[in-house]
Amino acid sequence: MSLSIGYKSYINEPYFSGAYGVRIKNTNEAPNFIIGRYTSIGKNLQLVSTHHNYKSISTHPLFSNQFSRGHINIGNDVWIGLNVTIMDGILIGDGAVIGANCVVTKDVPPYAIVTGNPGKIIKYRFSQEIIDQLLKIKWWNKHESVLLELGINTEDIQGFIDKFNKRFPDTD
């Protein structure tokens, strides 16, 4: 198990990722946890990567093979609240928001807001047109000084995108 945390991303401790030497089912590959750039994660994140085989006589790891369903990939500019559990094999898209106490059991699309147990999409942060533009420019690949200069700390999303495209016209 390896944990890769992108530029300016953080996890408030404590967090837990119990891999215990488990391998992804039908492979010899260890599950990885990959976190993109500018992602903010609250306390008590649980990254679940191990499953017990309930079809065996015993579910105890001494007597039963444990397995993982795959890597956990958390995108760029994701905000994850307190006490969130993310199951293995999950992709959380760029710009998503995961509410406090959520259990993420399915992939989360970019810019979706997910809450509950199990997690469900309650809405999207922006219109599909704005989401498509943000995914196209991939602003998170720029240094924070450039982003601040362009005015990233605004609620005028389209204005920021326009400034970004003017400064970086080759984002196609």
C-alpha positions as CSV (number, residue, x, y, z in Angstrom):
1,M,0.0,0.0,0.0
2,S,1.3,3.4,-0.9
3,L,-0.1,6.9,-0.3
4,S,0.5,9.6,-2.8
5,I,-0.6,13.1,-1.9
6,G,-0.6,15.8,-4.5
7,Y,0.7,19.4,-4.3
8,K,-0.9,21.5,-1.5
9,S,-3.3,18.7,-0.6
10,Y,-3.6,17.7,3.0
11,I,-5.3,15.2,5.4
12,N,-6.1,16.2,8.9
13,E,-5.0,13.5,11.2
14,P,-6.0,11.0,12.4
15,Y,-6.8,9.0,9.3
16,F,-6.7,5.2,8.8
17,S,-5.8,3.0,5.9
18,G,-5.6,-0.6,6.8
19,A,-4.1,-2.5,3.9
20,Y,-2.4,-5.2,5.9
21,G,-0.4,-6.6,3.0
22,V,-3.6,-7.3,1.0
23,R,-3.6,-7.6,-2.8
24,I,-6.1,-6.5,-5.4
25,K,-8.4,-9.5,-6.2
26,N,-7.0,-11.7,-8.9
27,T,-3.7,-9.8,-9.1
28,N,-0.5,-9.5,-7.1
29,E,-0.8,-5.7,-6.9
30,A,-1.1,-3.8,-3.7
31,P,-3.9,-1.2,-3.5
32,N,-2.7,2.4,-3.7
33,F,-4.3,5.6,-2.4
34,I,-3.8,8.5,-4.8
35,I,-4.8,12.0,-3.9
36,G,-4.7,14.9,-6.4
37,R,-3.6,18.5,-6.1
38,Y,-5.3,21.1,-3.8
39,T,-7.5,18.5,-2.1
40,S,-8.7,19.1,1.5
41,I,-9.5,16.2,3.8
42,G,-11.0,16.4,7.3
43,K,-10.2,14.3,10.3
44,N,-11.0,10.6,10.7
45,L,-10.8,9.6,7.0
46,Q,-11.1,5.8,6.7
47,L,-9.7,4.3,3.5
48,V,-11.0,0.8,3.3
49,S,-8.8,-1.6,1.3
50,T,-9.3,-4.9,2.9
51,H,-12.3,-7.2,2.7
52,H,-12.9,-10.5,4.5
53,N,-14.1,-13.5,2.6
54,Y,-17.5,-14.1,4.2
55,K,-18.0,-17.2,2.0
56,S,-15.3,-19.1,4.0
57,I,-16.1,-21.0,7.2
58,S,-14.3,-18.2,9.2
59,T,-13.9,-14.6,8.2
60,H,-10.8,-14.2,10.4
61,P,-7.7,-13.4,8.3
62,L,-5.8,-16.3,9.9
63,F,-8.2,-18.7,8.1
64,S,-9.6,-16.8,5.2
65,N,-8.0,-14.9,2.2
66,Q,-8.5,-11.1,2.4
67,F,-8.7,-9.1,-0.8
68,S,-9.0,-5.6,-2.1
69,R,-11.2,-4.4,-5.0
70,G,-8.7,-1.9,-6.2
71,H,-7.0,1.5,-5.8
72,I,-8.7,4.6,-4.3
73,N,-8.2,7.6,-6.5
74,I,-9.2,11.0,-5.1
75,G,-9.1,13.8,-7.7
76,N,-7.9,17.4,-7.7
77,D,-9.6,20.2,-5.6
78,V,-11.8,17.6,-3.7
79,W,-13.1,18.5,-0.3
80,I,-13.8,15.6,2.1
81,G,-15.5,16.3,5.4
82,L,-15.0,14.8,8.8
83,N,-15.5,11.0,9.5
84,V,-15.7,9.9,5.9
85,T,-15.2,6.3,4.8
86,I,-14.1,5.5,1.2
87,M,-14.3,1.9,0.0
88,D,-11.6,0.4,-2.2
89,G,-11.9,0.6,-6.0
90,I,-13.4,4.1,-5.8
91,L,-12.7,7.1,-8.0
92,I,-13.7,10.5,-6.7
93,G,-13.8,13.0,-9.5
94,D,-12.1,16.4,-9.6
95,G,-13.9,19.2,-7.7
96,A,-16.2,16.8,-5.8
97,V,-17.4,17.5,-2.2
98,I,-18.0,14.6,0.2
99,G,-20.1,15.5,3.2
100,A,-19.2,14.7,6.8
101,N,-20.0,11.1,8.0
102,C,-20.5,9.9,4.4
103,V,-19.7,6.3,3.3
104,V,-18.5,6.4,-0.3
105,T,-19.4,3.0,-2.0
106,K,-19.6,4.1,-5.6
107,D,-17.5,6.4,-7.9
108,V,-18.2,10.1,-7.6
109,P,-18.5,12.2,-10.8
110,P,-16.5,15.5,-11.0
111,Y,-18.1,18.4,-9.1
112,A,-20.8,16.2,-7.5
113,I,-21.8,16.8,-3.9
114,V,-22.3,13.5,-2.1
115,T,-23.7,12.9,1.4
116,G,-25.1,10.0,3.5
117,N,-24.6,6.3,4.1
118,P,-24.3,5.0,1.5
119,G,-23.2,8.2,-0.2
120,K,-25.7,9.6,-2.7
121,I,-25.3,12.6,-5.1
122,I,-27.5,15.4,-3.8
123,K,-26.5,18.0,-6.4
124,Y,-23.6,19.3,-8.5
125,R,-21.6,22.4,-7.6
126,F,-22.0,24.0,-11.0
127,S,-23.8,23.6,-14.3
128,Q,-22.6,20.9,-16.7
129,E,-21.3,23.7,-19.0
130,I,-19.1,25.2,-16.3
131,I,-18.0,21.7,-15.1
132,D,-16.9,20.9,-18.7
133,Q,-14.9,24.1,-18.9
134,L,-13.2,23.5,-15.5
135,L,-12.3,20.0,-16.5
136,K,-10.9,21.3,-19.8
137,I,-8.6,24.0,-18.3
138,K,-7.4,21.8,-15.4
139,W,-6.5,24.9,-13.3
140,W,-5.1,22.7,-10.5
141,N,-2.0,22.0,-12.7
142,K,-0.9,25.7,-12.2
143,H,1.0,27.1,-9.2
144,E,-1.0,28.9,-6.5
145,S,0.7,32.2,-7.3
146,V,-0.7,32.1,-10.8
147,L,-4.1,31.1,-9.6
148,L,-4.2,33.9,-7.0
149,E,-3.1,36.4,-9.6
150,L,-6.0,35.2,-11.8
151,G,-8.4,35.6,-8.9
152,I,-9.3,32.0,-8.1
153,N,-10.8,33.1,-4.8
154,T,-14.0,34.3,-6.4
155,E,-17.6,33.1,-6.9
156,D,-17.5,34.4,-10.5
157,I,-16.6,31.1,-12.0
158,Q,-17.1,32.0,-15.6
159,G,-15.0,35.2,-15.1
160,F,-12.1,33.1,-13.7
161,I,-12.4,30.6,-16.6
162,D,-12.3,33.5,-19.1
163,K,-9.2,35.0,-17.4
164,F,-7.5,31.6,-17.3
165,N,-8.2,31.0,-21.0
166,K,-7.0,34.4,-21.9
167,R,-3.7,33.8,-20.0
168,F,-3.4,30.2,-21.2
169,P,-5.0,30.0,-24.7
170,D,-3.6,26.6,-25.5
171,T,-5.7,24.6,-23.0
172,D,-7.4,22.5,-25.8
